[in-house]
Amino acid sequence: MATTGPSRPDAAQPTAGTFGLRQHVFFWLLAAVLFGLFLYVFSEILLPFVAGMALAYFLDPVADRLERLGLSRFMATVIILIVFIIFLLLALAVVIPVLARQMSEFAARLPDYIGKLQQLVTSFDPQWLERRFGVKPEDLRDGINSLLSAGLSFVTALFSSLWSSGVALFSFASLFVVTPVVAFYMLLDWDRMVAVVDSWVPRDHVRTVRELALDINSATAGFVRGQGTLCLVLGIFYAVGLTAVGLNFGILIGLFAGLISFIPYVGSLVGLFLSVGVAFVQFSPDWGWVVATACVFFAGQFLEGNVLQPRLVGQSVGLHPVWLMFALFAFGALFGFVGLLVAVPAAAAIAVLVRFAISRYLASPLYTGRGEAPEPLPPRRARTLRRKGATKP
């Protein structure tokens, strides 16, 4: 009598597992597409809401610390936002009039400055330049005109783009009504919202998702909070330093250079070229003050690289400067000013997910060549092993 072998339920598991994996991939790809479409469609009205969320995320550690001191979450939120708004209003009352005056004066003097800078550059012996480098005076003059025109067009387009896309941020309704209200409720319910989102995670994957979320939060917090503080400190340092050497529009140039320092190297280079260009026109032929103006930015770079960056940002962010610049330009081009606000968190999240995918690949038969996949490494363990140059046997 023929006997039938035992049933093998595991034979159907690969199909079910494959179907489950495809289902997960399709779900998250669809969610990412819908999220990007949502940002694109509502980018013009999302700015105060995204700013309020960013403000709540920035201030959440302060609220947690006040809670540990015995205050309720509501009282901690009220105190934080009142103090923040007071400091913001004082800063706006003191700084905004000065910046507005310097900006109008700078715009009025800019053609004059460009003409004087062109005269200074072309005032060198043209015959010597032609003998030594084969550069004709008219070619040099045309090249300088093209370079200055291109630079002026770039700066004008940058300011116009930031103003047109970010005007809602500085409007009364957005800055003084919508953003503080959104920040208040987000800060008040932050821990509750995190718990609700955690309850939505499938229980089979909750440990992995929590580890990924912790890595994303660590990278985002390290950059957003640390780099935001760094930009503020650098802006104040540049503004005070340039004003101390007597540079015209020192506050405007210094704060602008500091605030765009979240783009690696771009803030310092733009501020250096602007300040040295103004110094050439203002101080020539007294070149000592031109050198002093450049030294302000060199000192700022030394302060950033050796003091501020290690202490405020650290090495745990994991965002390469090239990847960060690409993310800022890509999200800014797609979503405008809102894209600049979400670029860093999105870049941090994508970087963590890519590292997680690589760790799963390193633990899979596709990499090891074994018939059975070894136990996958947790994301933190895999990252630690990669940093040490080790591999799992």
matplotlib code that plots the C-alpha trace (Angstrom):
import matplotlib.pyplot as plt

x = [0.0, 1.5, 2.0, 1.9, 4.6, 4.0, 2.6, 5.2, 3.6, 7.0, 6.9, 4.3, 6.2, 8.6, 5.6, 3.8, 7.0, 7.7, 4.2, 4.5, 7.7, 6.3, 3.3, 5.4, 7.6, 4.5, 2.9, 5.9, 6.6, 3.0, 3.2, 6.4, 4.8, 1.7, 3.7, 5.8, 2.7, 1.1, 4.2, 4.2, 0.5, 0.3, 3.9, 2.6, 0.5, 2.5, 5.3, 3.9, 2.9, 6.3, 7.9, 5.7, 6.6, 10.3, 10.0, 8.3, 10.9, 13.7, 12.2, 11.0, 14.2, 13.7, 10.1, 11.3, 13.8, 11.3, 9.0, 11.8, 12.0, 8.4, 6.4, 3.4, 3.7, 1.2, 3.1, 6.4, 5.0, 3.5, 6.7, 8.9, 6.8, 6.4, 10.1, 10.8, 8.3, 9.7, 13.2, 12.0, 10.1, 13.1, 15.4, 13.1, 12.6, 16.3, 17.7, 15.0, 15.2, 18.9, 18.8, 16.1, 18.2, 21.4, 19.6, 18.1, 21.5, 23.3, 20.8, 21.3, 25.1, 25.5, 25.9, 28.5, 30.4, 30.5, 31.9, 34.5, 35.5, 35.9, 38.1, 40.3, 40.8, 41.6, 43.8, 46.8, 49.3, 47.5, 50.8, 52.3, 49.3, 49.5, 53.2, 53.1, 49.8, 48.8, 45.6, 44.5, 43.0, 39.7, 39.4, 40.0, 37.5, 34.8, 35.5, 35.2, 32.0, 30.5, 31.6, 30.2, 27.0, 26.6, 27.3, 24.9, 22.2, 22.8, 22.5, 19.4, 17.7, 18.6, 17.1, 14.1, 13.5, 13.8, 11.6, 8.9, 8.8, 9.3, 7.2, 4.5, 6.9, 7.5, 3.9, 2.0, -0.5, 2.1, 4.8, 2.8, -0.4, -0.2, 3.4, 3.2, -0.2, 1.0, 4.2, 2.2, -0.1, 2.7, 5.0, 2.1, 1.2, 4.6, 5.1, 1.4, 1.8, 4.9, 3.1, 0.2, 2.4, 4.3, 1.0, 0.4, 3.6, 3.1, 4.0, 6.2, 8.5, 8.1, 11.7, 13.3, 11.1, 12.0, 15.7, 15.4, 13.3, 16.0, 18.7, 16.7, 16.0, 19.6, 20.8, 18.1, 18.4, 22.1, 22.0, 18.9, 19.5, 23.2, 23.6, 20.8, 22.6, 25.9, 24.4, 23.1, 26.4, 28.3, 25.9, 26.4, 30.2, 30.4, 28.1, 30.1, 33.5, 32.6, 31.1, 34.2, 36.5, 34.2, 32.8, 29.7, 26.7, 28.6, 25.5, 23.6, 26.5, 27.5, 24.0, 23.3, 26.6, 25.9, 22.3, 23.2, 26.0, 23.8, 24.9, 28.4, 31.1, 28.5, 27.7, 31.3, 32.4, 29.4, 30.0, 33.8, 33.4, 30.7, 32.6, 36.0, 34.4, 32.9, 36.1, 38.1, 35.9, 35.6, 39.2, 41.4, 44.3, 44.5, 44.8, 45.3, 41.6, 40.8, 43.0, 41.3, 37.9, 39.0, 40.5, 37.0, 35.9, 39.0, 38.6, 34.9, 35.9, 38.5, 35.8, 33.3, 35.7, 37.5, 34.9, 31.3, 31.1, 32.5, 30.5, 27.2, 26.9, 29.4, 30.3, 27.1, 25.0, 26.2, 25.2, 28.0, 28.4, 27.9, 24.7, 23.4, 24.0, 22.3, 19.3, 19.0, 19.2, 16.9, 14.2, 14.5, 14.0, 11.0, 9.2, 10.7, 11.3, 9.3, 11.7, 14.6, 13.0, 12.3, 15.5, 17.6, 15.1, 14.4, 18.1, 18.8, 15.9, 16.9, 20.5, 19.4, 17.2, 20.0, 22.4, 19.7, 19.2, 22.9, 23.1, 20.3, 22.1, 25.4, 23.4, 21.6, 22.5, 23.0, 26.1, 27.2, 26.6, 25.1, 22.0, 20.4, 20.6, 22.2, 20.4, 20.2, 22.2, 20.4, 21.1, 23.2, 25.3, 25.8, 26.9, 29.3, 30.9, 31.3, 33.0, 35.4, 36.0, 34.7, 32.3, 30.0, 31.3]
y = [0.0, 3.3, 5.8, 9.5, 11.6, 14.3, 17.5, 20.3, 23.6, 25.2, 24.6, 27.4, 29.8, 31.2, 32.1, 33.7, 35.4, 36.7, 38.0, 39.6, 41.3, 42.6, 43.8, 45.8, 47.2, 48.3, 49.8, 51.9, 53.0, 54.1, 55.9, 57.7, 58.7, 60.0, 61.9, 63.6, 64.4, 65.9, 68.1, 69.2, 70.1, 71.9, 73.3, 76.9, 76.6, 74.0, 76.4, 77.6, 74.1, 72.6, 75.5, 74.8, 71.1, 72.0, 74.4, 71.7, 69.1, 71.6, 72.4, 69.0, 68.2, 71.4, 70.4, 66.9, 68.4, 70.7, 67.7, 65.9, 69.0, 68.5, 70.7, 69.3, 69.0, 71.8, 74.3, 73.3, 74.0, 77.3, 78.5, 77.5, 79.1, 82.3, 82.6, 81.8, 84.4, 87.1, 86.5, 86.3, 89.6, 91.3, 90.1, 91.2, 94.6, 95.2, 93.4, 93.7, 97.5, 97.4, 94.7, 96.5, 99.7, 97.9, 95.8, 98.9, 100.7, 97.7, 97.4, 101.1, 100.9, 97.6, 99.0, 101.5, 98.8, 96.6, 99.5, 100.3, 96.6, 96.4, 99.5, 98.0, 94.7, 96.3, 99.0, 96.7, 97.2, 95.8, 95.5, 93.4, 91.1, 90.7, 90.0, 87.5, 85.7, 86.7, 88.3, 91.3, 94.2, 94.2, 90.4, 90.8, 93.6, 91.6, 88.5, 90.5, 92.0, 88.6, 87.2, 90.1, 90.0, 86.2, 86.6, 89.5, 87.5, 84.5, 86.5, 88.4, 85.1, 83.5, 86.4, 86.6, 82.8, 82.8, 85.9, 84.6, 81.1, 82.2, 85.3, 83.3, 82.5, 86.2, 87.3, 88.3, 85.5, 82.7, 83.9, 85.3, 83.2, 79.9, 78.8, 79.4, 77.7, 74.6, 74.5, 74.7, 71.8, 69.7, 70.3, 69.6, 66.3, 65.2, 62.1, 61.1, 61.3, 59.2, 56.6, 56.5, 56.1, 53.4, 51.6, 51.5, 49.6, 45.9, 43.9, 41.5, 44.4, 46.8, 46.2, 46.8, 49.9, 51.3, 50.9, 52.6, 55.4, 55.9, 56.0, 58.5, 60.6, 60.6, 61.7, 64.3, 65.7, 65.8, 67.9, 70.0, 71.0, 71.1, 72.7, 75.2, 76.4, 76.4, 78.6, 81.0, 81.3, 81.7, 84.4, 86.4, 85.9, 87.0, 90.0, 91.2, 90.6, 92.4, 95.3, 95.5, 95.9, 98.7, 96.9, 98.4, 96.1, 93.9, 92.8, 91.9, 90.0, 88.2, 87.0, 85.9, 83.9, 82.3, 81.4, 79.7, 77.8, 74.7, 74.1, 72.8, 75.4, 77.5, 79.9, 80.6, 81.0, 83.3, 85.4, 85.6, 86.7, 89.3, 90.8, 90.8, 92.4, 95.1, 95.5, 95.9, 98.8, 100.4, 100.1, 100.1, 100.9, 100.1, 96.3, 95.6, 96.0, 93.8, 91.1, 91.7, 91.2, 87.8, 86.8, 87.1, 84.3, 82.2, 82.5, 81.5, 78.4, 77.5, 78.0, 75.9, 73.1, 72.8, 73.9, 74.2, 71.2, 68.6, 69.9, 70.8, 68.4, 65.6, 62.7, 60.6, 62.4, 60.2, 62.7, 63.2, 66.8, 65.8, 63.9, 66.8, 69.4, 67.1, 66.7, 70.5, 71.4, 68.6, 69.2, 73.0, 72.7, 70.4, 71.9, 75.4, 76.7, 73.9, 71.5, 73.1, 72.6, 68.9, 68.1, 67.3, 65.0, 63.3, 62.9, 61.5, 59.0, 57.9, 57.4, 55.3, 53.2, 52.7, 51.6, 49.2, 47.7, 47.3, 45.5, 43.1, 42.5, 41.7, 39.2, 37.6, 34.6, 37.0, 38.2, 35.2, 32.6, 30.2, 28.2, 29.6, 33.2, 33.9, 35.9, 39.4, 42.0, 44.8, 48.2, 49.6, 46.4, 46.3, 49.9, 49.4, 46.4, 48.4, 51.2, 48.7, 47.0, 43.7, 41.2, 38.7, 35.1]
z = [0.0, -1.1, 1.6, 1.1, 2.5, 5.1, 3.9, 3.4, 4.3, 4.0, 0.2, -0.1, 2.2, -0.5, -2.6, 0.3, 1.5, -2.0, -2.3, 1.1, 0.1, -3.1, -1.3, 1.1, -1.6, -3.7, -0.6, 0.4, -3.2, -3.6, -0.2, -1.3, -4.7, -3.0, -0.5, -3.2, -5.2, -2.0, -1.5, -5.2, -5.3, -1.9, -1.8, -1.9, 1.2, 3.2, 4.2, 7.6, 8.5, 7.7, 9.5, 12.6, 12.5, 12.2, 15.1, 17.2, 16.3, 17.2, 20.6, 21.6, 23.6, 25.6, 26.4, 27.5, 29.8, 31.4, 31.9, 33.8, 36.0, 37.1, 34.7, 32.7, 29.0, 28.5, 30.8, 29.2, 25.7, 26.7, 28.4, 25.5, 22.8, 24.8, 25.4, 21.7, 20.4, 22.7, 21.5, 17.9, 18.2, 19.9, 17.2, 14.4, 16.0, 16.2, 13.2, 10.5, 10.2, 9.9, 7.3, 5.3, 5.3, 4.3, 1.6, 0.0, 0.1, -1.3, -4.2, -4.9, -4.9, -6.6, -10.2, -8.8, -7.0, -10.1, -12.2, -9.6, -9.3, -13.0, -13.0, -10.2, -12.0, -15.3, -13.8, -13.9, -16.7, -19.7, -21.7, -19.0, -19.0, -22.7, -22.6, -19.8, -20.4, -23.9, -22.6, -24.6, -22.6, -24.5, -24.0, -20.2, -20.0, -21.8, -19.7, -16.5, -17.7, -18.5, -15.2, -13.2, -15.2, -14.7, -10.9, -10.6, -12.5, -10.2, -7.0, -8.3, -9.4, -6.0, -4.0, -6.3, -6.0, -2.2, -1.9, -4.3, -2.7, 0.8, 1.0, 2.8, 5.6, 6.3, 5.9, 9.0, 8.8, 8.4, 10.8, 13.6, 13.5, 11.6, 12.4, 16.2, 16.4, 14.5, 16.5, 19.8, 19.0, 17.4, 20.4, 22.9, 21.2, 19.9, 22.2, 21.7, 17.9, 18.0, 20.0, 17.6, 14.6, 16.4, 17.0, 13.3, 12.5, 11.7, 14.8, 12.9, 11.9, 14.8, 16.1, 12.7, 12.1, 15.5, 14.9, 11.5, 13.0, 15.8, 13.1, 11.0, 14.1, 15.2, 11.7, 11.3, 14.8, 14.7, 11.5, 11.9, 15.5, 15.3, 11.9, 12.7, 15.8, 13.8, 11.1, 13.7, 15.5, 12.2, 11.0, 14.2, 14.1, 10.4, 11.0, 14.1, 12.4, 9.2, 11.1, 13.3, 10.3, 9.0, 6.0, 4.4, 4.7, 7.1, 9.0, 5.8, 4.2, 7.5, 8.4, 4.8, 4.7, 8.0, 7.2, 4.0, 5.6, 5.8, 2.2, 2.6, 1.4, -0.5, 2.4, 3.3, -0.4, -1.3, 1.8, 1.1, -2.5, -1.6, 1.3, -0.4, -3.5, -1.4, 0.5, -2.7, -3.7, -0.3, 1.1, -2.0, -2.1, 1.6, 1.1, 4.8, 5.4, 2.5, 4.0, 7.4, 5.7, 4.2, 7.6, 9.2, 6.9, 7.4, 11.2, 10.8, 8.8, 11.5, 14.2, 12.3, 11.5, 14.8, 17.4, 16.2, 13.8, 16.3, 19.2, 17.6, 14.7, 15.4, 13.2, 13.7, 11.1, 8.2, 5.5, 2.9, 1.7, -1.9, -1.1, 1.0, -1.7, -4.3, -2.0, -1.3, -5.0, -6.1, -3.4, -3.9, -7.6, -7.2, -4.2, -3.8, -0.3, 1.2, -0.5, 1.2, 4.6, 4.0, 2.0, 5.0, 6.8, 3.5, 2.7, 6.2, 5.9, 2.4, 3.6, 6.6, 4.3, 1.8, 4.6, 5.9, 2.4, 2.0, 5.4, 4.3, 1.0, 2.9, 5.0, 2.0, -0.2, -3.1, -1.3, 0.8, -1.9, 0.7, 0.2, 3.3, 4.3, 7.7, 10.4, 9.1, 11.0, 12.8, 11.2, 14.0, 14.3, 10.5, 10.4, 13.3, 11.5, 8.3, 10.2, 11.8, 8.4, 9.8, 8.2, 9.8, 9.3]

ax = plt.figure().add_subplot(projection="3d")
ax.plot(x, y, z, "-o")
ax.set_aspect("equal")
plt.show()
